[in-house]
Amino acid sequence: MESQEMTDEMKVWMDMAFQMAQDALDNGEVPVGCLMVHDKQIIGQGRNEVNETKNATRHAEMVAIDQVLDWCKENGKSSTEVFQNTILYVTVEPCIMCAGALRLLRIPLVVYGCSNERFGGCGSVLNVAENSIPNTGASFKCIPGYKAEKAVEMLKIFYTQENPNAPKSKVRKKD
């Protein structure tokens, strides 16, 4: 991936995304938070809402995308044009589903914290961001690694907790 320099402004946005991730963690969700910034203004923000809504597609990015669409309607803006000029800041590398959506929306830049070794769509598992995939929008640039250790620590905290929404284990225990 073409490397781009993290600016002080980008760090401020990422720190705000980490606040969203902490909110997710505090509410029993996988700690991922994101912001969508257009013309130096937050027009969408999200945190995971999968457990809360019992909807596996309610990742932080999808929540933020819905908010951007609402913002565009309220402000009489073309969502196509807005997304093409919006930067996504997210604490964890977008999964393949979210990276596909970002590509279709033509988001030009994604800044993220840690890699997503299980589901990452920006190179960890599949590089949706850069691969030449016909009829799927433009590839996008990524700036990975901002406070990656912090993002990983938050994930570890979540995964060591008891998840009340997790299905009961079907593993038989020997008597």
C-alpha positions as CSV (number, residue, x, y, z in Angstrom):
1,M,0.0,0.0,0.0
2,E,1.2,3.5,-0.7
3,S,2.2,5.0,2.6
4,Q,0.9,8.4,3.6
5,E,2.0,10.4,6.6
6,M,-0.3,10.6,9.6
7,T,-1.0,14.3,10.3
8,D,-1.8,15.8,13.7
9,E,-5.3,16.3,12.5
10,M,-5.7,12.6,11.6
11,K,-4.5,11.7,15.1
12,V,-7.2,13.9,16.7
13,W,-9.9,12.1,14.6
14,M,-8.4,8.7,15.5
15,D,-8.5,9.6,19.2
16,M,-12.2,10.4,18.8
17,A,-12.7,7.0,17.1
18,F,-11.0,5.3,20.1
19,Q,-13.6,7.1,22.3
20,M,-16.3,5.5,20.2
21,A,-14.6,2.1,20.6
22,Q,-14.5,2.6,24.4
23,D,-18.2,3.3,24.3
24,A,-18.8,0.1,22.4
25,L,-16.7,-1.9,25.0
26,D,-18.6,-0.2,27.9
27,N,-21.8,-1.4,26.2
28,G,-20.8,-5.0,25.7
29,E,-19.9,-4.7,22.0
30,V,-16.7,-5.5,20.2
31,P,-14.7,-2.3,20.7
32,V,-14.6,-0.8,17.3
33,G,-15.3,2.9,16.7
34,C,-15.2,5.0,13.6
35,L,-15.7,8.5,12.2
36,M,-16.4,9.7,8.7
37,V,-15.0,13.1,8.2
38,H,-15.9,15.4,5.2
39,D,-14.5,18.9,4.9
40,K,-13.0,18.7,8.5
41,Q,-16.5,17.9,9.9
42,I,-17.8,14.6,11.3
43,I,-20.8,13.6,9.2
44,G,-21.0,10.0,10.5
45,Q,-19.8,8.1,13.5
46,G,-20.4,4.7,14.7
47,R,-19.5,1.9,17.1
48,N,-20.3,-1.7,16.8
49,E,-24.0,-2.4,17.5
50,V,-24.1,-6.1,16.6
51,N,-25.0,-7.5,20.1
52,E,-27.3,-4.6,20.9
53,T,-29.4,-5.0,17.7
54,K,-28.8,-8.8,17.2
55,N,-27.9,-7.8,13.6
56,A,-24.5,-9.1,12.5
57,T,-24.2,-6.3,9.9
58,R,-24.2,-3.5,12.4
59,H,-20.5,-2.9,12.3
60,A,-19.2,0.6,13.2
61,E,-18.6,1.4,9.6
62,M,-22.1,0.5,8.5
63,V,-23.6,2.6,11.3
64,A,-21.5,5.5,10.2
65,I,-22.4,5.0,6.5
66,D,-26.1,5.2,7.5
67,Q,-25.5,8.5,9.3
68,V,-23.7,9.9,6.3
69,L,-26.6,9.0,4.1
70,D,-29.0,10.7,6.5
71,W,-26.7,13.8,6.6
72,C,-26.6,14.0,2.8
73,K,-30.5,13.9,2.7
74,E,-30.8,16.6,5.4
75,N,-28.2,18.8,3.7
76,G,-29.3,18.3,0.1
77,K,-25.9,16.8,-0.9
78,S,-25.1,14.1,-3.3
79,S,-24.0,11.0,-1.3
80,T,-21.8,9.9,-4.2
81,E,-19.9,13.1,-4.2
82,V,-19.7,13.3,-0.4
83,F,-18.4,9.7,0.0
84,Q,-15.7,10.4,-2.6
85,N,-14.4,13.2,-0.4
86,T,-14.7,11.6,3.0
87,I,-12.0,9.9,5.1
88,L,-12.9,7.0,7.4
89,Y,-11.1,6.8,10.7
90,V,-11.5,3.4,12.4
91,T,-9.8,1.6,15.3
92,V,-9.6,-1.8,13.7
93,E,-9.0,-2.7,10.0
94,P,-12.3,-2.9,8.3
95,C,-13.6,-6.5,7.7
96,I,-14.1,-7.8,4.2
97,M,-17.8,-6.8,4.2
98,C,-17.1,-3.2,5.4
99,A,-14.1,-2.8,3.0
100,G,-16.3,-3.9,0.2
101,A,-18.9,-1.3,1.1
102,L,-16.2,1.4,1.4
103,R,-14.9,0.5,-2.0
104,L,-18.4,0.6,-3.6
105,L,-18.9,4.0,-2.0
106,R,-15.5,5.2,-3.3
107,I,-14.1,6.2,0.0
108,P,-10.6,7.4,-0.9
109,L,-8.8,6.9,2.4
110,V,-9.1,4.7,5.5
111,V,-7.0,5.3,8.6
112,Y,-7.0,2.5,11.1
113,G,-5.5,1.2,14.3
114,C,-4.8,-2.5,14.4
115,S,-4.9,-5.2,11.7
116,N,-7.8,-7.6,11.7
117,E,-6.1,-11.0,11.3
118,R,-9.4,-12.9,11.2
119,F,-11.6,-10.8,8.9
120,G,-9.5,-7.9,7.6
121,G,-10.4,-6.6,4.2
122,C,-7.4,-4.2,3.8
123,G,-4.7,-6.7,3.4
124,S,-4.7,-9.0,6.5
125,V,-7.0,-11.6,5.0
126,L,-8.1,-10.2,1.6
127,N,-7.0,-6.9,0.1
128,V,-10.4,-5.5,-1.0
129,A,-8.8,-2.0,-0.8
130,E,-6.4,-2.5,-3.6
131,N,-7.3,-5.6,-5.6
132,S,-8.5,-5.0,-9.2
133,I,-12.0,-6.3,-8.8
134,P,-14.2,-5.5,-11.8
135,N,-17.3,-3.3,-11.2
136,T,-16.6,-2.6,-7.6
137,G,-15.7,1.0,-7.4
138,A,-12.3,2.5,-6.9
139,S,-9.5,1.1,-4.8
140,F,-8.7,3.1,-1.7
141,K,-5.6,4.0,0.3
142,C,-5.0,2.9,3.9
143,I,-2.9,4.3,6.7
144,P,-2.6,1.5,9.2
145,G,-1.1,1.2,12.7
146,Y,-2.2,4.3,14.7
147,K,-2.3,3.2,18.3
148,A,-2.5,-0.4,17.2
149,E,-1.5,-1.7,20.6
150,K,-4.3,0.1,22.3
151,A,-6.8,-1.3,19.8
152,V,-5.5,-4.8,20.4
153,E,-5.7,-4.3,24.2
154,M,-9.3,-3.2,23.9
155,L,-10.2,-6.3,21.8
156,K,-8.4,-8.6,24.4
157,I,-10.5,-7.0,27.2
158,F,-13.7,-7.7,25.3
159,Y,-12.8,-11.3,24.4
160,T,-11.8,-12.2,27.9
161,Q,-15.2,-11.0,29.2
162,E,-18.3,-13.2,29.3
163,N,-20.5,-12.4,26.3
164,P,-24.1,-12.6,27.4
165,N,-25.2,-12.8,23.8
166,A,-22.9,-15.7,22.8
167,P,-24.7,-18.9,22.0
168,K,-24.4,-21.7,24.6
169,S,-21.6,-24.1,23.9
170,K,-22.6,-27.3,22.2
171,V,-19.5,-29.1,23.3
172,R,-20.2,-32.2,25.3
173,K,-18.4,-32.5,28.6
174,K,-17.2,-35.9,29.7
175,D,-18.7,-37.1,33.0
